[in-house]
């Protein structure tokens, strides 16, 4: 059995669980090489986790490694009620099930950008709110 040791030690930042709706489109650099012709491929995606270095995305389409994308995150109260757009590069695309469903590992192209920082803050706020809800329900039985 082959063990993927590369991804095990490569993670640099703590991941924070997130539940944001998103859609993707190819970055201008790769627009000629990768086209999303079906609307289902462009939207209906879910951000599963966020870190200071990138994000995890659940998708119904395969996205090749090193593909540059623009991820548009739907507006919600934790993101300041405004949509966010981050530029990323695909580092990993793993098949989760045969529907098909894929887990994408995406790295920010500019981790210090304003939109990227706003997304990380939104994920932290969502995680803190969920922890407070769980603590309140445990205390209140």
JOPEDA-V969785 format. One record per pair of residues at least 24 apart in sequence whose C-alpha atoms are under 10 Angstrom apart, sorted by the first residue. I is the first residue (numbers start at 1). J is the second residue. Records with the same first field share a line. If there is no record, write none. Layout:
I: J / J
//
This chain:
7: 91 / 92
11: 51 / 53
12: 51 / 52 / 53
13: 50 / 51 / 52 / 53 / 54
14: 49 / 50 / 51 / 52 / 53
15: 48 / 49 / 50 / 51 / 52 / 53 / 54 / 55 / 56 / 120 / 123 / 124
16: 48 / 49 / 50 / 51 / 52 / 55 / 56 / 120 / 123 / 124 / 125 / 126 / 127 / 128
17: 47 / 48 / 49 / 50 / 51 / 55 / 56 / 123 / 124 / 126 / 127 / 130
18: 46 / 47 / 48 / 49 / 50 / 51 / 55 / 56 / 57 / 119 / 120 / 122 / 123 / 124 / 125 / 126 / 127
19: 46 / 47 / 48 / 49 / 50 / 57 / 123 / 126 / 127
20: 45 / 46 / 47 / 48 / 49 / 57 / 73 / 74 / 75 / 76 / 78 / 79 / 119 / 122 / 123 / 126
21: 45 / 46 / 47 / 48 / 57 / 58 / 72 / 73 / 74 / 75 / 76
22: 46 / 47 / 57 / 58 / 59 / 71 / 72 / 73 / 74 / 75 / 83 / 84 / 85
23: 47 / 57 / 59 / 70 / 71 / 72 / 73 / 74 / 85
24: 59 / 69 / 70 / 71 / 72 / 73 / 85 / 86 / 87
25: 68 / 69 / 70 / 71 / 72 / 87
26: 63 / 67 / 68 / 69 / 70 / 71 / 87 / 88 / 89
27: 67 / 68 / 69 / 70 / 71 / 87 / 88 / 89
28: 68 / 69 / 70
29: 67 / 68 / 69
30: 66 / 67 / 68 / 69
31: 67 / 68 / 69
33: 67
34: 63 / 64 / 67 / 68 / 69
36: 61
42: 71 / 72
43: 71 / 72 / 73
45: 71 / 72 / 73
46: 73 / 74 / 103
47: 71 / 73 / 103 / 104 / 123
48: 103 / 104 / 105 / 123
49: 105 / 120 / 123
50: 105 / 106 / 107 / 116 / 119 / 120 / 121 / 122 / 123 / 124
51: 107 / 108 / 111 / 116 / 117 / 119 / 120 / 121 / 123 / 124
52: 107 / 108 / 111 / 112 / 116 / 117 / 119 / 120 / 121
53: 88 / 106 / 107 / 108 / 109 / 110 / 111 / 112 / 116 / 117 / 120
54: 86 / 87 / 88 / 89 / 90 / 91 / 105 / 106 / 107 / 108 / 109 / 110 / 111 / 116 / 119 / 120
55: 86 / 88 / 90 / 104 / 105 / 106 / 107 / 108 / 116 / 119 / 120
56: 90 / 92 / 93 / 103 / 104 / 105 / 106 / 107
57: 93 / 102 / 103 / 104 / 105 / 106
58: 93 / 94 / 95 / 96 / 101 / 102 / 103 / 104 / 105
59: 93 / 95 / 96 / 100 / 101 / 102 / 103 / 104
60: 95 / 96 / 97 / 98 / 99 / 100 / 101 / 102 / 103
61: 93 / 95 / 99 / 100 / 101 / 102 / 103 / 104
62: 93 / 94 / 95 / 100 / 101 / 102 / 103 / 104
63: 90 / 91 / 92 / 93 / 94 / 102 / 103 / 104
64: 89 / 90 / 91 / 92 / 93 / 104
65: 89 / 90 / 91 / 92 / 93 / 104 / 105 / 106
66: 90 / 91 / 92 / 106 / 107
67: 91 / 106
68: 106 / 107 / 108 / 109
69: 106 / 108 / 109
70: 108 / 109
71: 106
73: 119
76: 122
77: 122 / 125 / 126
78: 118 / 119 / 121 / 122 / 123 / 124 / 125 / 126 / 129
79: 115 / 118 / 119 / 120 / 121 / 122 / 123 / 125 / 126
80: 118 / 119 / 121 / 122
83: 115 / 119
84: 114 / 115 / 116 / 118 / 119
85: 114 / 115 / 116 / 119
86: 110 / 111 / 113 / 114 / 115 / 116 / 117 / 118 / 119
87: 111 / 113 / 115 / 116
88: 116
//
